[in-house]
Every structure is written in structure tokens, then in C-alpha cells.
Amino acid sequence: MSKMHEIDAGRGDAVDGLSRRKLLKGLAAGTATAGGLTGRGHALAVPAITPFSYYAPQAALDDLKARLNRTRFPEREPMDDWSQGVPLARLRALVDYWRHDYDWRRCEATLNGFEQYRTEIDGLGIHFLHVRSSHADALPMVLTHGWPGSVVEFFKVIGPLTEPTAHGGEASNAFHLVVPSLPGFGFSDKPREVGWNSDRIARAWGELMQRLGYRRYVAQGGDWGADVTTKMAQQGAAGLAAIHLNMPLVFPEEGSGRPLSEEEQQAVEKLGRFQSDGFGYFLLQATRPQTIGYALTDSPAGLAAWIYEKFQAWTDNRGTPEDALTVDDMLDNITLYWLTETAASSARIYFENEKDGFYGGRVDLPVGVSIFPKEIVPAPRSWAERVFPNLMHWSELDRGGHFAAFEEPDLFVEEMRTCFRGLR
């Protein structure tokens, strides 16, 4: 963590009293633990699970505004669309709102309203939200974000998933939620060595769920979260009963000689357009994350443009990202990246996985899939059935894009309830 971060991990009496009491209650119940036992009953030393909260130093917020005030913009684009990136007028408006109207303290209060913790796994400090339902029979679920996302993506769904009776659902729909920040993202540590790829993250998440005392649980993810979730299933993570993906990593079968259906042909063409027209960010972050990190860490306007463009390209909108997400939604996520100085460290997840990329592969556990129409990677059901022999749920929604929980929280919640209903 940099000196710009004011992290409160120990104000148990004033700030985290409720968190500490709930943690101790969980310890007594065997549902959350900072230690464990070996098979012979001897104590096994396990890193502590520490309550966490975050308060941005006012100096950091003042510095952000000062940098925004000094933004040097390029000339206007020579085209009247987004084909060369974020239009000048759109970014000027976003920066102006960020300078004068946006309130980080509001987002910060929401963040700190959830139970948050940090623990060390495989030598790295991992941050996570841990929001337990009041319903004792709730199904534990780990939710994993991707890039350019964060735990902010899940703020709108945490309440309905954990406390369904307060949001139009039934007690039998309840989940206990664990929402980690990927290594190098948000308040998780930035790896100082190579090797933190999706396989290693998946093993860390399996360890986290065991450490929290969950002996049977499910996992969900999109983007890199889908990759990590898929890896957890392929590794046979202890206690993992099933997974759900809103971006299933399925691809056309090579060398089969079978002619493609119309749906498959459309998917191949869409994938080709993405690789030719929308893949630049991927290649840059997979090959030179440090280089792009300098620019994005130094310029908040540059960071905003880098992420804002993805909100436009990957959401279900009518031309502008504000059709799918509010400006505050987007700036909550962008500001989190800025305050934690994670532009470079988050980009390295592409470098770490450059060899394999999003390769997916066979999953024998039960798999649920929700297809949102504006997802960037298309997935015909025929491709999914080939690698998911135990496909327990398949749903094609009529709206929504890549950031499913962020864009369409009500649909996302209902998909989780429906997908995992049979596992309770």
C-alpha cells in the first residue's frame, strides 16, 4: 500500500466493533476462522483475518482535484463517433463532473458499510468483503470481478443476495457472500513477483473459503473472474459444489470439420471483430503493463478515459455508457483505481496470463451460465455443452452487457437465485 492510503484495520472499538463482534461470533460457530486444526487435532497456524476499513486522506482527494484542474486535453477527434476512442466532449464532461460534483465520501461510506477484511494467502495480503446473511441456511458464494472492475461492481446485488426477504425474495434464496479484490486490484496487495496468474488466484480463493470455514459453497465470475472461477472448478477446490459464469470461456471446436450453425458463425464473426478492433488494450496490458501504468498512474483523466471507453464498448447502451451506468457508478470504480494506485498492478493480470489467456476448458462440476446480449465474448450453447457436460442452468437475457451485476443488478440476482436453487 502506498503512503496515500489511510487504511484502518484496527479501530475495533469505534469503527469495526460490529465487524469484530460478528467475526468472533463466526469463530464460535465455525464459519469464520483465523486458525484451524490438523487432522490430528493439533493447532495449525494460519494468518489472521483482520477487520478492514478505508478512508481516503483528504490530501489525496485534493491532489486528485488539482490534477484534474491541470488536465491537458488533445485536439478533438476527426470523426463523430467512438471509433477512435473516447470523444473529447465526452471526456471533458466526465472530468468536469469528477472535479465539481463527484463525492468519493459517499462511495467510501457504502464500502465501509460492508464487512471487510484482509488476510495473507500465499504470501500476499488479500482484501475481501464478507457479508453474511441473517438466514442461517444461506448458501455461501464467492463472487470474483475482472478488469476494469472491482468489488464496486457488486454493491447493488449484495443486499438482495444476502437478505432476500427485504428485497422481494424468500429466505430460501439467501447467500453468504465473499467478494475478494483480485491481487493487484483495490485493497489487495500488489504482487512483487511474477506468478500470480488465474491458477494461483483460484488456489488462493479456495484457501480463503476454507479459512472462512465454508465446507460447501458455490462460485461466480465474469471477465477474469470467470477465468478464476473456471480454474477453481478445474482444480477441484475443496467444498466447491458448482459455479456460475456470466462470461463462459467457450470457443469453437478446432479441427472438427463440422459446419458451423448460423449462431456459431455469428459468434465467430463477433469474436473476430473484437480481436481486430477491440483488442488493443489486451495486447498492451499483456505485453507492456508497466509502460501504460506510468501514464495511467500519473493522469486521472487518462485513467478515466482508459476505463470509461470500456464502459461504452462493453455495456448494453444506446451509444453512451451513461445509458447503462450512472456517472457516479463509473467514477466510483475509476476513483478506487486512482486512490489505490493500481493501474499498473491490475494491468499485470494480462501479462501473468499471456501464455494461456482466456482458454477455458472442460469443467465437470455443475455449471450455470447467464448470457447477457452485449457480452464481449459470444458463447453459443453448443460450445458450452461441449466443455460443460453438467450444464445445470442456461439463460439468455434480453438486456445487459459485460458488467452484469453492475448494469442489471435485478436480473443478476434472479439468475443467481434460479441457478443455484437446486443445490440448496
C-alpha positions as CSV (number, residue, x, y, z in Angstrom):
1,M,0.0,0.0,0.0
2,S,1.3,3.5,-0.8
3,K,1.5,6.3,1.7
4,M,-1.5,7.9,0.0
5,H,-3.7,5.2,1.6
6,E,-5.1,5.6,5.0
7,I,-6.1,2.1,6.0
8,D,-7.9,1.5,9.3
9,A,-7.5,-2.2,10.2
10,G,-7.6,-1.9,13.9
11,R,-10.2,0.6,15.1
12,G,-12.3,-2.2,16.5
13,D,-13.9,-0.2,19.3
14,A,-15.0,2.8,17.3
15,V,-15.3,1.7,13.7
16,D,-15.2,-2.0,13.5
17,G,-16.9,-3.0,16.7
18,L,-19.8,-4.7,14.9
19,S,-17.4,-6.3,12.5
20,R,-15.3,-7.7,15.3
21,R,-18.3,-9.0,17.2
22,K,-19.6,-10.7,14.1
23,L,-16.2,-12.2,13.4
24,L,-16.0,-13.6,16.9
25,K,-19.5,-14.9,16.6
26,G,-18.4,-16.6,13.4
27,L,-15.4,-18.1,15.1
28,A,-17.6,-19.6,17.7
29,A,-19.9,-21.0,15.1
30,G,-17.1,-22.4,13.0
31,T,-18.0,-20.3,10.0
32,A,-15.1,-17.9,10.0
33,T,-11.7,-18.6,11.4
34,A,-8.2,-17.2,11.7
35,G,-6.8,-20.5,12.6
36,G,-7.5,-24.2,12.1
37,L,-6.8,-27.8,13.1
38,T,-4.8,-30.5,11.5
39,G,-6.3,-34.0,11.1
40,R,-4.6,-35.0,14.4
41,G,-6.2,-32.1,16.3
42,H,-3.1,-30.0,16.7
43,A,-3.3,-26.3,16.1
44,L,-2.3,-25.2,12.6
45,A,-1.0,-21.6,12.4
46,V,-3.0,-19.7,9.8
47,P,-2.6,-15.9,9.1
48,A,-5.1,-13.8,10.9
49,I,-8.3,-12.4,9.3
50,T,-8.2,-8.7,10.2
51,P,-11.2,-6.3,10.0
52,F,-10.5,-3.5,7.5
53,S,-11.9,-0.2,6.5
54,Y,-10.7,2.6,4.2
55,Y,-10.7,6.4,4.5
56,A,-9.0,8.3,1.7
57,P,-6.7,11.0,3.1
58,Q,-8.2,14.4,2.2
59,A,-4.8,15.3,0.8
60,A,-5.3,12.5,-1.8
61,L,-8.7,13.9,-2.8
62,D,-7.3,17.4,-3.0
63,D,-4.4,16.2,-5.2
64,L,-6.9,14.4,-7.5
65,K,-8.8,17.6,-8.0
66,A,-5.7,19.6,-8.6
67,R,-4.5,17.1,-11.3
68,L,-8.0,17.2,-12.9
69,N,-7.8,21.0,-13.0
70,R,-4.5,20.8,-14.9
71,T,-5.7,18.3,-17.4
72,R,-4.2,18.9,-20.9
73,F,-6.6,17.5,-23.5
74,P,-5.7,16.6,-27.0
75,E,-7.4,18.1,-30.0
76,R,-10.9,16.9,-31.0
77,E,-11.2,13.6,-32.8
78,P,-11.7,13.9,-36.6
79,M,-14.8,11.6,-36.5
80,D,-18.2,12.0,-35.0
81,D,-18.3,8.7,-33.1
82,W,-16.3,6.5,-30.7
83,S,-14.3,4.7,-33.4
84,Q,-11.0,6.4,-32.3
85,G,-11.8,6.2,-28.6
86,V,-13.5,8.5,-26.1
87,P,-14.7,11.7,-27.9
88,L,-13.2,14.8,-26.5
89,A,-16.6,16.3,-25.5
90,R,-17.5,13.2,-23.5
91,L,-14.2,13.1,-21.6
92,R,-14.4,16.8,-20.8
93,A,-17.8,16.3,-19.4
94,L,-16.7,13.4,-17.3
95,V,-13.7,15.2,-15.9
96,D,-15.8,18.3,-15.2
97,Y,-18.2,16.2,-13.2
98,W,-15.4,14.5,-11.4
99,R,-13.9,17.9,-10.4
100,H,-17.0,19.6,-9.3
101,D,-19.8,17.2,-8.4
102,Y,-18.5,13.7,-7.6
103,D,-18.4,12.7,-4.0
104,W,-15.9,9.9,-3.1
105,R,-17.0,10.0,0.6
106,R,-20.4,8.7,-0.5
107,C,-18.9,5.7,-2.1
108,E,-16.5,5.3,0.8
109,A,-19.4,5.2,3.2
110,T,-21.0,2.4,1.1
111,L,-17.8,0.5,1.0
112,N,-17.3,0.7,4.8
113,G,-20.9,-0.2,5.4
114,F,-20.0,-3.8,4.4
115,E,-18.0,-6.2,6.5
116,Q,-14.4,-6.0,5.1
117,Y,-11.3,-8.0,6.0
118,R,-7.8,-8.7,4.9
119,T,-5.8,-11.9,5.3
120,E,-2.5,-13.2,4.0
121,I,-2.6,-16.1,1.5
122,D,0.4,-17.5,-0.3
123,G,2.5,-14.5,1.0
124,L,0.1,-11.8,-0.3
125,G,-2.4,-9.7,1.5
126,I,-5.9,-10.2,0.2
127,H,-8.8,-7.9,0.7
128,F,-12.4,-9.1,0.7
129,L,-15.9,-8.3,1.6
130,H,-17.6,-10.9,3.8
131,V,-21.3,-10.2,4.1
132,R,-23.2,-13.0,6.0
133,S,-26.9,-13.4,5.6
134,S,-29.1,-13.3,8.7
135,H,-30.6,-16.6,7.3
136,A,-28.7,-19.4,8.8
137,D,-29.2,-21.8,5.9
138,A,-27.8,-19.3,3.3
139,L,-25.6,-20.8,0.6
140,P,-22.1,-19.4,0.6
141,M,-20.9,-17.9,-2.6
142,V,-17.6,-16.2,-3.7
143,L,-18.0,-13.5,-6.3
144,T,-15.0,-12.5,-8.4
145,H,-14.7,-9.4,-10.5
146,G,-12.5,-8.7,-13.5
147,W,-10.8,-5.8,-15.2
148,P,-11.6,-2.9,-15.3
149,G,-13.8,-3.8,-12.4
150,S,-13.6,-4.1,-8.7
151,V,-15.8,-5.0,-5.7
152,V,-17.7,-1.9,-6.5
153,E,-19.4,-3.8,-9.3
154,F,-21.3,-5.9,-6.7
155,F,-22.5,-3.2,-4.3
156,K,-26.1,-3.2,-5.8
157,V,-26.5,-7.0,-5.5
158,I,-25.1,-7.6,-2.0
159,G,-28.3,-6.7,-0.2
160,P,-30.7,-8.6,-2.4
161,L,-28.5,-11.7,-2.4
162,T,-27.8,-11.8,1.4
163,E,-31.2,-10.5,2.6
164,P,-33.7,-11.6,0.0
165,T,-36.8,-11.2,2.2
166,A,-36.1,-7.5,2.3
167,H,-35.8,-7.4,-1.5
168,G,-38.8,-9.3,-2.8
169,G,-37.3,-12.8,-2.3
170,E,-37.7,-15.7,0.0
171,A,-35.4,-16.8,2.8
172,S,-34.5,-19.9,0.8
173,N,-32.8,-17.6,-1.7
174,A,-30.2,-16.3,0.7
175,F,-26.5,-16.3,0.2
176,H,-23.5,-15.6,2.4
177,L,-21.1,-13.6,0.2
178,V,-17.3,-13.4,-0.1
179,V,-16.2,-10.8,-2.5
180,P,-12.4,-10.6,-2.9
181,S,-10.3,-8.0,-4.6
182,L,-8.0,-9.7,-7.2
183,P,-4.3,-9.4,-6.4
184,G,-3.1,-6.0,-7.6
185,F,-6.6,-4.6,-7.5
186,G,-8.2,-2.4,-4.9
187,F,-7.1,-3.1,-1.4
188,S,-5.4,-6.4,-2.1
189,D,-1.6,-6.3,-2.2
190,K,0.3,-5.7,-5.4
191,P,2.4,-8.8,-6.2
192,R,6.2,-8.1,-6.1
193,E,7.0,-11.3,-8.1
194,V,5.6,-12.9,-11.2
195,G,3.4,-15.9,-11.0
196,W,0.1,-14.5,-9.8
197,N,-1.9,-15.9,-12.7
198,S,-5.5,-17.2,-12.6
199,D,-4.4,-20.7,-11.5
200,R,-2.7,-19.2,-8.4
201,I,-5.6,-16.9,-7.7
202,A,-8.0,-19.8,-7.9
203,R,-6.0,-21.7,-5.3
204,A,-5.9,-18.7,-3.1
205,W,-9.7,-18.3,-3.3
206,G,-10.1,-22.0,-2.4
207,E,-7.8,-21.4,0.6
208,L,-9.8,-18.3,1.6
209,M,-13.1,-20.2,1.6
210,Q,-11.7,-23.0,3.7
211,R,-10.2,-20.4,6.1
212,L,-13.6,-18.8,6.5
213,G,-15.0,-22.2,7.4
214,Y,-17.1,-22.8,4.3
215,R,-17.2,-26.6,3.7
216,R,-19.7,-26.3,0.8
217,Y,-20.1,-23.3,-1.4
218,V,-20.5,-22.0,-5.0
219,A,-18.5,-19.5,-7.1
220,Q,-19.4,-16.9,-9.7
221,G,-17.4,-14.7,-12.0
222,G,-17.2,-12.7,-15.2
223,D,-14.2,-11.5,-17.2
224,W,-11.0,-12.5,-15.3
225,G,-13.5,-13.6,-12.5
226,A,-14.8,-16.2,-15.0
227,D,-11.3,-17.4,-15.6
228,V,-10.6,-17.7,-11.9
229,T,-13.9,-19.4,-11.2
230,T,-13.4,-21.9,-14.0
231,K,-9.9,-22.7,-12.7
232,M,-11.3,-23.3,-9.2
233,A,-13.7,-25.9,-10.6
234,Q,-10.9,-27.5,-12.7
235,Q,-8.7,-27.7,-9.7
236,G,-11.4,-29.3,-7.6
237,A,-11.3,-26.7,-4.9
238,A,-12.4,-28.3,-1.6
239,G,-16.0,-27.6,-0.9
240,L,-16.8,-26.1,-4.3
241,A,-20.2,-27.6,-5.4
242,A,-20.9,-25.6,-8.6
243,I,-20.1,-22.5,-10.5
244,H,-21.9,-19.8,-12.4
245,L,-20.4,-17.7,-15.3
246,N,-21.7,-14.6,-17.0
247,M,-18.9,-14.8,-19.5
248,P,-18.3,-18.5,-20.2
249,L,-14.9,-19.1,-21.7
250,V,-16.0,-21.4,-24.6
251,F,-14.7,-21.3,-28.1
252,P,-15.3,-23.1,-31.5
253,E,-14.0,-26.6,-31.7
254,E,-10.8,-26.8,-33.7
255,G,-10.4,-29.4,-36.4
256,S,-13.8,-31.0,-36.1
257,G,-14.7,-30.5,-39.7
258,R,-18.3,-29.9,-38.6
259,P,-20.0,-27.0,-40.4
260,L,-20.9,-24.1,-38.1
261,S,-24.5,-23.3,-37.4
262,E,-25.8,-19.8,-38.1
263,E,-25.5,-18.9,-34.4
264,E,-22.0,-20.2,-34.3
265,Q,-20.9,-18.4,-37.4
266,Q,-22.2,-15.1,-36.0
267,A,-20.3,-15.8,-32.8
268,V,-17.1,-16.4,-34.8
269,E,-17.6,-13.2,-36.7
270,K,-18.2,-11.2,-33.5
271,L,-15.2,-12.7,-31.9
272,G,-13.1,-11.8,-34.9
273,R,-14.3,-8.2,-34.8
274,F,-13.3,-7.9,-31.2
275,Q,-9.9,-9.3,-31.9
276,S,-9.3,-6.9,-34.8
277,D,-10.9,-3.8,-33.4
278,G,-11.2,-4.0,-29.7
279,F,-8.2,-6.0,-28.6
280,G,-5.5,-3.2,-28.3
281,Y,-5.9,-2.8,-24.6
282,F,-5.4,-6.5,-24.1
283,L,-2.2,-6.7,-26.1
284,L,-0.8,-3.6,-24.4
285,Q,-1.5,-4.8,-20.9
286,A,-0.4,-8.4,-21.7
287,T,3.0,-7.2,-23.1
288,R,3.8,-3.7,-21.5
289,P,1.7,-3.2,-18.4
290,Q,4.5,-1.2,-16.7
291,T,4.7,1.3,-19.6
292,I,1.0,2.0,-19.7
293,G,1.0,2.1,-15.9
294,Y,3.1,5.2,-15.8
295,A,0.6,7.2,-17.8
296,L,-2.5,5.9,-16.0
297,T,-1.0,6.3,-12.6
298,D,0.1,9.9,-13.3
299,S,-3.0,11.2,-15.1
300,P,-6.5,10.8,-13.6
301,A,-8.0,12.0,-16.9
302,G,-6.0,9.3,-18.7
303,L,-7.1,6.6,-16.3
304,A,-10.7,7.7,-16.6
305,A,-10.6,7.6,-20.4
306,W,-8.9,4.1,-20.4
307,I,-11.8,2.7,-18.3
308,Y,-14.7,4.9,-19.5
309,E,-14.1,3.7,-23.0
310,K,-14.6,0.1,-21.8
311,F,-17.9,1.1,-20.1
312,Q,-19.0,2.4,-23.5
313,A,-17.8,-0.6,-25.6
314,W,-18.9,-3.4,-23.2
315,T,-22.2,-2.3,-21.8
316,D,-25.7,-2.6,-23.2
317,N,-26.2,1.1,-24.2
318,R,-27.6,3.3,-27.0
319,G,-24.3,5.0,-27.8
320,T,-23.0,6.3,-24.4
321,P,-22.1,4.4,-21.3
322,E,-24.5,6.6,-19.3
323,D,-27.3,4.7,-20.9
324,A,-26.2,1.6,-18.8
325,L,-24.5,3.1,-15.7
326,T,-24.7,6.3,-13.9
327,V,-21.7,8.7,-13.9
328,D,-21.4,8.1,-10.2
329,D,-21.3,4.3,-10.8
330,M,-18.4,4.7,-13.2
331,L,-16.5,7.2,-11.2
332,D,-16.8,5.1,-8.0
333,N,-14.9,2.4,-9.8
334,I,-12.4,4.7,-11.5
335,T,-11.7,6.6,-8.3
336,L,-11.0,3.4,-6.5
337,Y,-8.4,2.6,-9.1
338,W,-6.9,6.1,-8.7
339,L,-6.8,6.2,-4.9
340,T,-5.2,2.7,-4.7
341,E,-2.7,3.4,-7.5
342,T,-3.5,0.1,-9.1
343,A,-3.4,1.0,-12.8
344,A,-0.2,-0.9,-13.4
345,S,-0.6,-3.7,-10.9
346,S,-4.1,-4.5,-12.2
347,A,-3.0,-4.5,-15.8
348,R,-0.4,-7.2,-15.0
349,I,-3.1,-9.8,-14.7
350,Y,-3.0,-9.8,-18.5
351,F,0.8,-10.2,-18.5
352,E,0.5,-13.1,-16.0
353,N,-2.0,-14.9,-18.2
354,E,-0.5,-14.0,-21.5
355,K,0.7,-17.6,-22.3
356,D,-2.8,-19.1,-21.8
357,G,-5.1,-16.2,-22.0
358,F,-8.8,-17.0,-21.6
359,Y,-8.6,-20.6,-22.6
360,G,-11.5,-22.0,-20.5
361,G,-11.6,-25.8,-20.9
362,R,-13.7,-28.6,-19.6
363,V,-15.5,-28.3,-16.3
364,D,-17.1,-31.4,-14.7
365,L,-18.8,-29.7,-11.8
366,P,-22.3,-28.4,-12.3
367,V,-22.1,-25.1,-14.3
368,G,-24.7,-22.4,-14.7
369,V,-24.4,-19.8,-17.5
370,S,-26.2,-16.5,-18.0
371,I,-25.8,-14.9,-21.4
372,F,-26.2,-11.1,-21.4
373,P,-26.7,-9.9,-25.0
374,K,-23.9,-7.3,-25.1
375,E,-21.2,-9.6,-23.7
376,I,-17.9,-9.0,-25.5
377,V,-17.1,-12.7,-25.9
378,P,-20.0,-14.6,-27.6
379,A,-20.9,-18.1,-26.3
380,P,-23.4,-20.3,-28.3
381,R,-24.9,-23.0,-26.1
382,S,-23.4,-25.7,-28.4
383,W,-19.9,-24.6,-27.5
384,A,-20.8,-24.6,-23.8
385,E,-22.3,-28.1,-23.9
386,R,-19.1,-29.5,-25.3
387,V,-17.0,-28.4,-22.3
388,F,-19.7,-28.3,-19.6
389,P,-21.1,-31.8,-19.5
390,N,-23.0,-30.9,-16.3
391,L,-24.7,-27.7,-17.6
392,M,-27.4,-27.2,-14.9
393,H,-28.6,-23.7,-16.0
394,W,-28.6,-21.8,-19.2
395,S,-30.3,-18.5,-19.6
396,E,-30.2,-15.9,-22.4
397,L,-31.3,-12.5,-21.1
398,D,-32.9,-9.7,-23.1
399,R,-30.7,-6.9,-21.9
400,G,-27.4,-6.3,-20.2
401,G,-23.7,-6.4,-21.1
402,H,-20.3,-7.4,-19.8
403,F,-20.7,-5.8,-16.3
404,A,-23.8,-7.9,-15.5
405,A,-24.2,-7.2,-11.7
406,F,-23.3,-3.5,-12.2
407,E,-25.6,-2.9,-15.2
408,E,-28.6,-5.2,-14.4
409,P,-28.5,-6.0,-10.7
410,D,-32.1,-7.3,-10.6
411,L,-31.5,-9.7,-13.4
412,F,-28.2,-10.8,-12.0
413,V,-29.8,-11.5,-8.6
414,E,-32.6,-13.5,-10.1
415,E,-30.1,-15.5,-12.2
416,M,-28.2,-16.4,-9.0
417,R,-31.3,-17.5,-7.2
418,T,-32.5,-19.6,-10.1
419,C,-29.2,-21.1,-11.0
420,F,-28.3,-22.4,-7.5
421,R,-31.8,-23.2,-6.3
422,G,-31.4,-26.9,-6.9
423,L,-28.2,-27.1,-4.8
424,R,-29.7,-26.0,-1.5
